[in-house]
Amino acid sequence: MTDDEITALIRRKRAGKLQAPARAEAVAEVEAVVGHRMPALLRRLYLDVSDGGFDPYNAALSLDDHDFLHSDAGRLVDEYLQWRAHIPGYPSHVVPLLSLGCAMWAHVDWSTPEGRIWRWDPGPCERHSLFRDTVSLSEQLTEWYAGVDRRPRNPPCGPDCLS
């Protein structure tokens, strides 16, 4: 799916349930903290569609709202800083996007133009792990809205696991 098709799909499926788009200043703030520009699709979703909650689970983190009612997490920048502070070796270019429940998270790699997905899963290798997934943000959103949920995609214990 193209970015235009994904944006239209989200607007159609989440009609009446989306927050106002994020402020450009909120995008600039988080980009300055992360040190990378958001991947284009993610930036478009935040600036043109909704400040969080644009996924089918209504859980994508907000940039602006400290009291985002659809997530038990804080603002995206606050969550990012917590991950960086508490996970040794956490890559600075990987940014949390949303909790998938059961302590699983989807993250986005801001150093890749397509926004590769990373996962945090408490189960693989009998330890908590952050690992690269095989899909981009576009592919992940397409799967989620198609009702495909193959989480978790546990990797073999190896170099792609950060624990």
N, C-alpha and C positions, 0 to 999 in steps of 0.2 A: 504494500500500500504506500502511496505517496504521503508526504506530510499534509497536503491539502485534504486528502481522503481521510486520514486519521483525525485531523482537526474537525472535519464535518461529522465523522462518526461519533466523536466524543460529544459534540454539541447536540447531535440528535439523540443519542442514548442517555445523556445526562441533562437533557433540557429541564430547566426549572430547578435544578439541583446544584448548579455551579455557583461558586463565589464570584465576585467581581475579579477581573484580572489583577495581577500584582502590579505594584508601582515600579516604574523603571529604576527608581532609587533603590528599591529592595533587591532587584536583580544586580545592580552595580555593587551593592554592599556584599552580597554573597560571592560574587565573582572576585572581588578584591580579597576577601578572606581566603577563598580556595586558591586563588592565583591562576585560574583558568577561566576562560569564557565558557558559559553553558553550551552544550551541543545545541545546534540550531533548532531541532524539534522541541527540545525541552524549553528553550528560551521562548519559542513561539507559544507553547502551551501556557506558560506562566504569564506572558505579556498580553496574549490575545484571547485566551480561553478562560482560565481560572487560576486564582492564587491557591493552588493545591486542590486535592479531591477530584482530579480529572481522570482518575482510573476507575474501573468498575467497582472497586472496593471502597471508593470515596476516602482513601487514606493517604494519597500523595501529600507530602508535607507542604505547609504554607511558608511563604517567604516573609509575610508581614504579620500575620495574626498569631499572637501569643495564646489565644484562646480558641484555636481552631477546633470546633466541636466534633469533627469527624476523625480525630486522631488522638491517641493518648500521648503523643510525642509533642515536643515543642516546635518552634520555628526551625526551618531547614538549617540555617546557619548555626543555631544552638546545638542541634543534633549532630551536625558535622563536627563541631568543636569537641563535643563529648566523645564521639568515636575516636577522634585523633588523640584525645587525652588518655583514654582508657584502653586502647588496643595498641600494644607495641608493634611498631612497623606498619601501622595503617597508612596506606598510600595517600598522599595529599590530593591526588587527582580523582579519587573515588569518593563520591558524595552520596549519603543515604537519600533514598527517594521515599520509601514507604515500608511500613511494617506489614508483613504477610501473616502475622499471627504466629503463635507457638515459638516466639523468639526468632523467627526467620525474617530477614529483611532483603529488599531489593535495593541495590545501589547503582549509580550511573557513573561511568568513567568519563570525566569531563576532558580528558586528554585525547579522546577519540572523537572525530567529527560526527560519527553516527551514534555516539553515546552507548558504548558497550555496557551490558548489564553485568554486575557482579552480585554475588549472593553472600549473605551471612546465614549460616545454618548451624544450629547447636549440635547436630547429630553426626556429620561425617567424621570419620577417623576417630570417633569417640572423644571429640573435643570440638569446641566452637571453631568455626573456620570461615574465613572470607575467601571467596574464590571467584575466578572469572567464569562467567556463563558463556554460552555459545550464541546468544542473541543480542541484537541491538535494541535500543529503546523502542524504535518503530516496530520491530518484530514482536517485542514483548507486549506492547499495547494492542497490536493486532491479535495476538493469541488470546490475551485476556478478554478482549471484547468479543472474540469468537467462542468464548467459553472453554478454551483450552487452558488447563492449569497443570503443568507438569512439574510443579515445584515439589520438593526441592530437586535440583539436578546435582546431586552429590558427586563431587569429583573423586577420582582415586586419590589417596593420600600421596602427595607429591609436591612438585614445585609450584603448582597453581594454588595450593592451599596456604593461607596465611593464618596461623593460629597462635 
